[in-house]
């Protein structure tokens, strides 16, 4: 086993502490873990657990994430169809009965009630899914996302109480429900902010890892991504080498690159990241995040007609695409909000503290830094495009080639007329069609950067860039204003 394997118990303790820090969510988790109950005479007697040992410990913690009266206190209730609200409330009413069941004679009744609640809440999720997939995502009323979050946590509880499968299977199903809630739901405002699916998912993931380790079915020996990697052969346009700096001061970076908006490759600033050692190990990624459900891009790239998306676990993605060689890309995904254990492996660069009041973005205001994951086999590509914010692209595993073009030559790159793709060029610099795009033939050579593991690339706002993975690659982007 790798020396830096995950201490799952320590992870669980940190997650519990993060809940306890919230004034609204101060709970006594430790008392709820007790496996004893009071007899009629007031003496303590052992309680027979109805679930697997690990599940019986995590259930009380998940229970504490479900706020009282949650189905009656979230905003815009009047938008939710009354039959949907009734199904939610019916399911919530059944759950306390499941929690209070103690005797083995009640187990059959408990399972039937859990299955009944599960049927009701699945109907809520199916209906809400349709609402979320009608029209443009940004136009969907937030109340439907709130409903999806609430229903996802209720489904998790119902699944675990149902005992309709072995412990590992139930935990995997519950974790998938949590991830779907994270992907499609939204955090609830006061007084229901304790309903935190990130914490629920991390508790489930930690518990699942413990169950898998206990069964002896987890991978023990490190399998390196670089050992399974093939090399992509570059074609088409090349450019002039990018300027490189060795861990520049914030002052120098600001004066020479941030303010004048000039790209630069930065070396020597990622050596302290735990990810630099850990993420090259497939076994580590499998243990920490293998059971997590994420969106995978399929096809040539997002602007191509063959583009599609598919939800799958990271374990399946690694097996089929990273190791298996099929083209697929975990691209521009907020993986580190979904899996905080991986967020702990990286550090936000100090350069992100610089601010730029000239940046104008159409998206809702976000004062923080947007951190996204980019993970895939050799050959994955982001077509020529620009981003509205400052961007530091940090290469953790593998190698990428980036071609950069300044904003002033935008007309020669023939941006798409479609509003959703207006930041994406129609020109393919690896295979330029000069007959269709004649202006592109006369531009100056682009800046070219070969980004190796341990290096970062600063890409200024509106600076066009084409990104190709030359090997199996795991990158992290930091976007900020």
PAMILO-870184 format. One record per residue (C-alpha): residue in one letter; x, y, z. Coordinates in steps of 0.2 Angstrom, whole numbers. Layout:
<nodes>
<finu->a, u->X, v->Y, w->Z>
...
</nodes>
This chain:
<nodes>
<finu->x, u->0, v->0, w->0>
<finu->x, u->6, v->18, w->-3>
<finu->x, u->14, v->27, w->11>
<finu->x, u->2, v->41, w->10>
<finu->x, u->-14, v->31, w->10>
<finu->x, u->-30, v->39, w->17>
<finu->x, u->-33, v->39, w->36>
<finu->x, u->-52, v->37, w->34>
<finu->x, u->-55, v->39, w->53>
<finu->x, u->-46, v->56, w->53>
<finu->x, u->-56, v->62, w->38>
<finu->x, u->-72, v->57, w->46>
<finu->x, u->-67, v->67, w->62>
<finu->x, u->-63, v->82, w->52>
<finu->x, u->-79, v->82, w->43>
<finu->x, u->-89, v->80, w->59>
<finu->x, u->-79, v->95, w->66>
<finu->x, u->-84, v->105, w->50>
<finu->x, u->-102, v->103, w->55>
<finu->x, u->-100, v->107, w->73>
<finu->x, u->-92, v->123, w->69>
<finu->x, u->-108, v->130, w->61>
<finu->x, u->-118, v->139, w->75>
<finu->x, u->-134, v->133, w->66>
<finu->x, u->-128, v->115, w->66>
<finu->x, u->-120, v->111, w->83>
<finu->x, u->-125, v->93, w->86>
<finu->x, u->-119, v->80, w->98>
<finu->x, u->-113, v->67, w->86>
<finu->x, u->-104, v->57, w->98>
<finu->x, u->-120, v->53, w->109>
<finu->x, u->-129, v->48, w->94>
<finu->x, u->-116, v->35, w->90>
<finu->x, u->-120, v->25, w->106>
<finu->x, u->-125, v->7, w->103>
<finu->x, u->-134, v->6, w->119>
<finu->x, u->-152, v->11, w->125>
<finu->x, u->-161, v->13, w->141>
<finu->x, u->-172, v->-1, w->147>
<finu->x, u->-188, v->2, w->156>
<finu->x, u->-179, v->1, w->173>
<finu->x, u->-167, v->14, w->168>
<finu->x, u->-152, v->2, w->166>
<finu->x, u->-141, v->1, w->150>
<finu->x, u->-143, v->-14, w->139>
<finu->x, u->-134, v->-18, w->123>
<finu->x, u->-143, v->-14, w->107>
<finu->x, u->-143, v->-26, w->93>
<finu->x, u->-138, v->-16, w->77>
<finu->x, u->-150, v->-19, w->62>
<finu->x, u->-137, v->-14, w->49>
<finu->x, u->-118, v->-17, w->45>
<finu->x, u->-107, v->-11, w->59>
<finu->x, u->-101, v->4, w->48>
<finu->x, u->-118, v->9, w->42>
<finu->x, u->-125, v->9, w->59>
<finu->x, u->-112, v->21, w->65>
<finu->x, u->-114, v->33, w->50>
<finu->x, u->-134, v->34, w->50>
<finu->x, u->-135, v->45, w->66>
<finu->x, u->-123, v->57, w->58>
<finu->x, u->-133, v->58, w->42>
<finu->x, u->-149, v->60, w->52>
<finu->x, u->-142, v->76, w->60>
<finu->x, u->-141, v->83, w->42>
<finu->x, u->-160, v->83, w->39>
<finu->x, u->-167, v->98, w->47>
<finu->x, u->-184, v->98, w->56>
<finu->x, u->-199, v->103, w->46>
<finu->x, u->-188, v->105, w->31>
<finu->x, u->-203, v->101, w->19>
<finu->x, u->-212, v->116, w->25>
<finu->x, u->-199, v->130, w->27>
<finu->x, u->-189, v->132, w->11>
<finu->x, u->-192, v->146, w->-1>
<finu->x, u->-205, v->147, w->-15>
<finu->x, u->-215, v->132, w->-9>
<finu->x, u->-230, v->138, w->-19>
<finu->x, u->-221, v->134, w->-35>
<finu->x, u->-219, v->115, w->-30>
<finu->x, u->-234, v->105, w->-36>
<finu->x, u->-245, v->99, w->-21>
<finu->x, u->-244, v->81, w->-25>
<finu->x, u->-225, v->82, w->-25>
<finu->x, u->-225, v->91, w->-8>
<finu->x, u->-236, v->77, w->-1>
<finu->x, u->-225, v->63, w->-7>
<finu->x, u->-210, v->72, w->1>
<finu->x, u->-219, v->75, w->18>
<finu->x, u->-226, v->57, w->18>
<finu->x, u->-208, v->50, w->16>
<finu->x, u->-201, v->62, w->29>
<finu->x, u->-215, v->56, w->41>
<finu->x, u->-210, v->38, w->39>
<finu->x, u->-192, v->41, w->43>
<finu->x, u->-194, v->44, w->61>
<finu->x, u->-202, v->27, w->63>
<finu->x, u->-187, v->19, w->55>
<finu->x, u->-175, v->28, w->67>
<finu->x, u->-185, v->23, w->82>
<finu->x, u->-186, v->4, w->78>
<finu->x, u->-175, v->-6, w->90>
<finu->x, u->-181, v->-24, w->91>
<finu->x, u->-177, v->-37, w->78>
<finu->x, u->-195, v->-42, w->77>
<finu->x, u->-198, v->-25, w->69>
<finu->x, u->-185, v->-27, w->56>
<finu->x, u->-197, v->-33, w->42>
<finu->x, u->-209, v->-19, w->46>
<finu->x, u->-195, v->-7, w->45>
<finu->x, u->-189, v->-13, w->28>
<finu->x, u->-206, v->-12, w->21>
<finu->x, u->-209, v->6, w->27>
<finu->x, u->-192, v->11, w->21>
<finu->x, u->-196, v->4, w->3>
<finu->x, u->-213, v->13, w->4>
<finu->x, u->-204, v->30, w->8>
<finu->x, u->-191, v->26, w->-5>
<finu->x, u->-204, v->24, w->-19>
<finu->x, u->-212, v->40, w->-14>
<finu->x, u->-196, v->50, w->-14>
<finu->x, u->-190, v->42, w->-30>
<finu->x, u->-206, v->49, w->-38>
<finu->x, u->-201, v->66, w->-32>
<finu->x, u->-184, v->65, w->-39>
<finu->x, u->-190, v->59, w->-56>
<finu->x, u->-203, v->73, w->-57>
<finu->x, u->-190, v->86, w->-52>
<finu->x, u->-177, v->79, w->-64>
<finu->x, u->-189, v->83, w->-78>
<finu->x, u->-191, v->101, w->-71>
<finu->x, u->-172, v->103, w->-70>
<finu->x, u->-170, v->98, w->-88>
<finu->x, u->-184, v->109, w->-96>
<finu->x, u->-177, v->125, w->-104>
<finu->x, u->-160, v->133, w->-100>
<finu->x, u->-152, v->128, w->-84>
<finu->x, u->-150, v->146, w->-78>
<finu->x, u->-168, v->149, w->-80>
<finu->x, u->-174, v->134, w->-69>
<finu->x, u->-182, v->141, w->-53>
<finu->x, u->-170, v->138, w->-38>
<finu->x, u->-184, v->129, w->-28>
<finu->x, u->-183, v->114, w->-40>
<finu->x, u->-165, v->112, w->-35>
<finu->x, u->-169, v->114, w->-17>
<finu->x, u->-182, v->100, w->-19>
<finu->x, u->-169, v->89, w->-27>
<finu->x, u->-157, v->92, w->-13>
<finu->x, u->-170, v->88, w->1>
<finu->x, u->-176, v->72, w->-9>
<finu->x, u->-158, v->66, w->-11>
<finu->x, u->-154, v->66, w->7>
<finu->x, u->-171, v->57, w->11>
<finu->x, u->-167, v->44, w->-2>
<finu->x, u->-150, v->41, w->6>
<finu->x, u->-158, v->38, w->23>
<finu->x, u->-172, v->27, w->15>
<finu->x, u->-159, v->17, w->6>
<finu->x, u->-148, v->13, w->21>
<finu->x, u->-164, v->9, w->32>
<finu->x, u->-171, v->-3, w->18>
<finu->x, u->-157, v->-16, w->20>
<finu->x, u->-161, v->-21, w->2>
<finu->x, u->-144, v->-27, w->-2>
<finu->x, u->-127, v->-30, w->6>
<finu->x, u->-119, v->-15, w->15>
<finu->x, u->-106, v->-11, w->1>
<finu->x, u->-120, v->-10, w->-12>
<finu->x, u->-131, v->1, w->-1>
<finu->x, u->-117, v->13, w->3>
<finu->x, u->-113, v->14, w->-16>
<finu->x, u->-131, v->18, w->-20>
<finu->x, u->-133, v->30, w->-6>
<finu->x, u->-116, v->39, w->-12>
<finu->x, u->-123, v->40, w->-30>
<finu->x, u->-139, v->48, w->-23>
<finu->x, u->-128, v->61, w->-13>
<finu->x, u->-118, v->65, w->-29>
<finu->x, u->-133, v->67, w->-40>
<finu->x, u->-140, v->79, w->-26>
<finu->x, u->-124, v->89, w->-27>
<finu->x, u->-123, v->90, w->-46>
<finu->x, u->-142, v->95, w->-48>
<finu->x, u->-147, v->102, w->-31>
<finu->x, u->-143, v->118, w->-22>
<finu->x, u->-138, v->122, w->-4>
<finu->x, u->-153, v->127, w->6>
<finu->x, u->-154, v->144, w->14>
<finu->x, u->-158, v->147, w->33>
<finu->x, u->-165, v->139, w->43>
<finu->x, u->-161, v->123, w->33>
<finu->x, u->-142, v->126, w->30>
<finu->x, u->-138, v->110, w->40>
<finu->x, u->-144, v->100, w->25>
<finu->x, u->-126, v->98, w->18>
<finu->x, u->-124, v->85, w->4>
<finu->x, u->-106, v->88, w->3>
<finu->x, u->-104, v->82, w->21>
<finu->x, u->-116, v->67, w->18>
<finu->x, u->-106, v->62, w->3>
<finu->x, u->-90, v->62, w->12>
<finu->x, u->-97, v->52, w->27>
<finu->x, u->-103, v->39, w->15>
<finu->x, u->-87, v->39, w->5>
<finu->x, u->-77, v->37, w->20>
<finu->x, u->-88, v->23, w->27>
<finu->x, u->-88, v->14, w->10>
<finu->x, u->-69, v->15, w->9>
<finu->x, u->-68, v->7, w->27>
<finu->x, u->-80, v->-7, w->22>
<finu->x, u->-70, v->-11, w->6>
<finu->x, u->-54, v->-11, w->15>
<finu->x, u->-62, v->-22, w->28>
<finu->x, u->-67, v->-35, w->15>
<finu->x, u->-49, v->-35, w->8>
<finu->x, u->-55, v->-31, w->-10>
<finu->x, u->-47, v->-14, w->-12>
<finu->x, u->-31, v->-12, w->-22>
<finu->x, u->-15, v->-12, w->-12>
<finu->x, u->-1, v->-9, w->-23>
<finu->x, u->2, v->8, w->-32>
<finu->x, u->-3, v->9, w->-50>
<finu->x, u->5, v->24, w->-58>
<finu->x, u->-5, v->34, w->-71>
<finu->x, u->11, v->38, w->-80>
<finu->x, u->14, v->19, w->-82>
<finu->x, u->-2, v->18, w->-91>
<finu->x, u->0, v->33, w->-102>
<finu->x, u->2, v->34, w->-121>
<finu->x, u->9, v->49, w->-130>
<finu->x, u->-1, v->60, w->-142>
<finu->x, u->7, v->65, w->-158>
<finu->x, u->5, v->84, w->-162>
<finu->x, u->0, v->90, w->-178>
<finu->x, u->-3, v->107, w->-187>
<finu->x, u->3, v->124, w->-180>
<finu->x, u->17, v->127, w->-168>
<finu->x, u->22, v->143, w->-160>
<finu->x, u->36, v->153, w->-151>
<finu->x, u->41, v->147, w->-134>
<finu->x, u->33, v->155, w->-119>
<finu->x, u->42, v->165, w->-106>
<finu->x, u->46, v->155, w->-90>
<finu->x, u->49, v->161, w->-72>
<finu->x, u->55, v->151, w->-57>
<finu->x, u->42, v->155, w->-43>
<finu->x, u->41, v->174, w->-45>
<finu->x, u->36, v->186, w->-31>
<finu->x, u->19, v->192, w->-31>
<finu->x, u->25, v->209, w->-35>
<finu->x, u->35, v->204, w->-50>
<finu->x, u->21, v->193, w->-57>
<finu->x, u->9, v->208, w->-54>
<finu->x, u->20, v->220, w->-63>
<finu->x, u->26, v->210, w->-77>
<finu->x, u->11, v->199, w->-81>
<finu->x, u->-5, v->201, w->-71>
<finu->x, u->-7, v->220, w->-75>
<finu->x, u->-1, v->220, w->-93>
<finu->x, u->-10, v->203, w->-96>
<finu->x, u->4, v->193, w->-103>
<finu->x, u->5, v->174, w->-102>
<finu->x, u->19, v->166, w->-92>
<finu->x, u->24, v->148, w->-87>
<finu->x, u->28, v->147, w->-68>
<finu->x, u->39, v->134, w->-61>
<finu->x, u->43, v->128, w->-43>
<finu->x, u->27, v->133, w->-35>
<finu->x, u->19, v->116, w->-33>
<finu->x, u->32, v->106, w->-24>
<finu->x, u->23, v->107, w->-8>
<finu->x, u->6, v->100, w->-15>
<finu->x, u->1, v->83, w->-8>
<finu->x, u->-7, v->80, w->-25>
<finu->x, u->10, v->81, w->-33>
<finu->x, u->14, v->64, w->-26>
<finu->x, u->-3, v->56, w->-23>
<finu->x, u->-13, v->59, w->-39>
<finu->x, u->-1, v->49, w->-50>
<finu->x, u->-7, v->34, w->-40>
<finu->x, u->-23, v->26, w->-47>
<finu->x, u->-25, v->17, w->-31>
<finu->x, u->-26, v->33, w->-21>
<finu->x, u->-38, v->41, w->-33>
<finu->x, u->-49, v->25, w->-32>
<finu->x, u->-49, v->25, w->-13>
<finu->x, u->-53, v->43, w->-11>
<finu->x, u->-65, v->46, w->-25>
<finu->x, u->-68, v->30, w->-35>
<finu->x, u->-86, v->28, w->-30>
<finu->x, u->-90, v->47, w->-34>
<finu->x, u->-102, v->50, w->-48>
<finu->x, u->-96, v->64, w->-60>
<finu->x, u->-100, v->71, w->-78>
<finu->x, u->-89, v->64, w->-92>
<finu->x, u->-87, v->73, w->-109>
<finu->x, u->-88, v->61, w->-123>
<finu->x, u->-84, v->64, w->-142>
<finu->x, u->-71, v->76, w->-150>
<finu->x, u->-74, v->91, w->-139>
<finu->x, u->-88, v->102, w->-133>
<finu->x, u->-90, v->112, w->-149>
<finu->x, u->-91, v->96, w->-160>
<finu->x, u->-106, v->88, w->-167>
<finu->x, u->-102, v->72, w->-159>
<finu->x, u->-101, v->79, w->-141>
<finu->x, u->-111, v->71, w->-127>
<finu->x, u->-110, v->69, w->-108>
<finu->x, u->-112, v->54, w->-97>
<finu->x, u->-113, v->52, w->-78>
<finu->x, u->-101, v->38, w->-72>
<finu->x, u->-91, v->34, w->-56>
<finu->x, u->-73, v->40, w->-56>
<finu->x, u->-68, v->22, w->-55>
<finu->x, u->-77, v->17, w->-71>
<finu->x, u->-70, v->33, w->-79>
<finu->x, u->-52, v->27, w->-75>
<finu->x, u->-55, v->9, w->-80>
<finu->x, u->-64, v->13, w->-97>
<finu->x, u->-55, v->30, w->-102>
<finu->x, u->-39, v->33, w->-93>
<finu->x, u->-33, v->16, w->-93>
<finu->x, u->-44, v->8, w->-106>
<finu->x, u->-39, v->22, w->-119>
<finu->x, u->-57, v->27, w->-124>
<finu->x, u->-58, v->46, w->-127>
<finu->x, u->-67, v->54, w->-112>
<finu->x, u->-64, v->69, w->-102>
<finu->x, u->-68, v->75, w->-84>
<finu->x, u->-68, v->93, w->-89>
<finu->x, u->-71, v->110, w->-80>
<finu->x, u->-79, v->101, w->-66>
<finu->x, u->-80, v->107, w->-48>
<finu->x, u->-73, v->91, w->-41>
<finu->x, u->-65, v->99, w->-26>
<finu->x, u->-82, v->105, w->-19>
<finu->x, u->-89, v->88, w->-22>
<finu->x, u->-74, v->79, w->-15>
<finu->x, u->-66, v->89, w->-1>
<finu->x, u->-53, v->75, w->2>
<finu->x, u->-45, v->80, w->-15>
<finu->x, u->-47, v->98, w->-11>
<finu->x, u->-35, v->95, w->4>
<finu->x, u->-22, v->89, w->-9>
<finu->x, u->-20, v->106, w->-18>
<finu->x, u->-16, v->124, w->-13>
<finu->x, u->-23, v->140, w->-20>
<finu->x, u->-9, v->150, w->-28>
<finu->x, u->-5, v->166, w->-19>
<finu->x, u->-6, v->175, w->-36>
<finu->x, u->-25, v->173, w->-35>
<finu->x, u->-25, v->186, w->-21>
<finu->x, u->-22, v->199, w->-35>
<finu->x, u->-38, v->208, w->-41>
<finu->x, u->-43, v->217, w->-57>
<finu->x, u->-58, v->229, w->-57>
<finu->x, u->-58, v->229, w->-76>
<finu->x, u->-65, v->211, w->-78>
<finu->x, u->-83, v->210, w->-83>
<finu->x, u->-92, v->194, w->-82>
<finu->x, u->-110, v->190, w->-86>
<finu->x, u->-111, v->176, w->-73>
<finu->x, u->-117, v->179, w->-55>
<finu->x, u->-105, v->188, w->-44>
<finu->x, u->-92, v->176, w->-36>
<finu->x, u->-79, v->184, w->-25>
<finu->x, u->-69, v->168, w->-23>
<finu->x, u->-59, v->158, w->-34>
<finu->x, u->-67, v->145, w->-46>
<finu->x, u->-57, v->129, w->-45>
<finu->x, u->-60, v->116, w->-58>
<finu->x, u->-53, v->98, w->-62>
<finu->x, u->-47, v->92, w->-79>
<finu->x, u->-43, v->74, w->-80>
<finu->x, u->-42, v->62, w->-95>
<finu->x, u->-31, v->51, w->-106>
<finu->x, u->-19, v->57, w->-119>
<finu->x, u->-28, v->66, w->-134>
<finu->x, u->-41, v->75, w->-124>
<finu->x, u->-43, v->93, w->-130>
<finu->x, u->-51, v->110, w->-126>
<finu->x, u->-54, v->119, w->-143>
<finu->x, u->-47, v->136, w->-146>
<finu->x, u->-57, v->148, w->-134>
<finu->x, u->-55, v->161, w->-121>
<finu->x, u->-61, v->164, w->-103>
<finu->x, u->-67, v->180, w->-95>
<finu->x, u->-57, v->178, w->-80>
<finu->x, u->-38, v->177, w->-75>
<finu->x, u->-33, v->158, w->-76>
<finu->x, u->-19, v->149, w->-68>
<finu->x, u->-18, v->131, w->-75>
<finu->x, u->-9, v->120, w->-64>
<finu->x, u->-2, v->103, w->-71>
<finu->x, u->-2, v->90, w->-58>
<finu->x, u->1, v->74, w->-68>
<finu->x, u->6, v->72, w->-86>
<finu->x, u->10, v->85, w->-100>
<finu->x, u->-1, v->97, w->-110>
<finu->x, u->3, v->108, w->-125>
<finu->x, u->-6, v->125, w->-125>
<finu->x, u->-6, v->137, w->-140>
<finu->x, u->-10, v->155, w->-135>
<finu->x, u->-17, v->169, w->-146>
<finu->x, u->-19, v->188, w->-140>
<finu->x, u->-37, v->195, w->-139>
<finu->x, u->-33, v->208, w->-153>
<finu->x, u->-33, v->195, w->-167>
<finu->x, u->-51, v->188, w->-162>
<finu->x, u->-58, v->192, w->-179>
<finu->x, u->-45, v->181, w->-187>
<finu->x, u->-50, v->166, w->-176>
<finu->x, u->-68, v->167, w->-183>
<finu->x, u->-78, v->165, w->-166>
<finu->x, u->-95, v->156, w->-167>
<finu->x, u->-110, v->167, w->-169>
<finu->x, u->-120, v->157, w->-156>
<finu->x, u->-120, v->166, w->-140>
<finu->x, u->-116, v->150, w->-130>
<finu->x, u->-101, v->147, w->-140>
<finu->x, u->-96, v->165, w->-144>
<finu->x, u->-80, v->163, w->-134>
<finu->x, u->-75, v->148, w->-145>
<finu->x, u->-66, v->149, w->-162>
<finu->x, u->-71, v->140, w->-177>
<finu->x, u->-53, v->138, w->-182>
<finu->x, u->-44, v->122, w->-177>
<finu->x, u->-25, v->127, w->-176>
<finu->x, u->-20, v->109, w->-177>
<finu->x, u->-29, v->107, w->-194>
<finu->x, u->-32, v->125, w->-200>
<finu->x, u->-44, v->126, w->-216>
<finu->x, u->-36, v->142, w->-224>
<finu->x, u->-49, v->142, w->-238>
<finu->x, u->-63, v->143, w->-225>
<finu->x, u->-54, v->155, w->-213>
<finu->x, u->-42, v->165, w->-224>
<finu->x, u->-38, v->178, w->-211>
<finu->x, u->-30, v->165, w->-200>
<finu->x, u->-16, v->162, w->-212>
<finu->x, u->-9, v->179, w->-210>
<finu->x, u->-8, v->180, w->-191>
<finu->x, u->8, v->180, w->-181>
<finu->x, u->14, v->163, w->-174>
<finu->x, u->5, v->160, w->-157>
<finu->x, u->14, v->157, w->-140>
<finu->x, u->17, v->139, w->-137>
<finu->x, u->18, v->131, w->-120>
<finu->x, u->22, v->113, w->-115>
<finu->x, u->16, v->112, w->-98>
<finu->x, u->24, v->98, w->-87>
<finu->x, u->19, v->91, w->-70>
<finu->x, u->23, v->103, w->-57>
<finu->x, u->21, v->119, w->-68>
<finu->x, u->8, v->132, w->-69>
<finu->x, u->3, v->143, w->-84>
<finu->x, u->-5, v->160, w->-82>
<finu->x, u->-18, v->164, w->-95>
<finu->x, u->-24, v->182, w->-95>
<finu->x, u->-43, v->186, w->-97>
<finu->x, u->-49, v->184, w->-115>
<finu->x, u->-32, v->177, w->-121>
<finu->x, u->-37, v->163, w->-133>
<finu->x, u->-30, v->146, w->-129>
<finu->x, u->-30, v->128, w->-137>
<finu->x, u->-26, v->114, w->-125>
<finu->x, u->-21, v->97, w->-130>
<finu->x, u->-16, v->83, w->-117>
<finu->x, u->0, v->74, w->-124>
<finu->x, u->-1, v->60, w->-110>
<finu->x, u->-13, v->55, w->-97>
<finu->x, u->-16, v->72, w->-88>
<finu->x, u->-23, v->79, w->-72>
<finu->x, u->-24, v->98, w->-71>
<finu->x, u->-32, v->111, w->-60>
<finu->x, u->-38, v->128, w->-65>
<finu->x, u->-40, v->143, w->-54>
<finu->x, u->-51, v->156, w->-61>
<finu->x, u->-53, v->173, w->-53>
<finu->x, u->-57, v->191, w->-56>
</nodes>
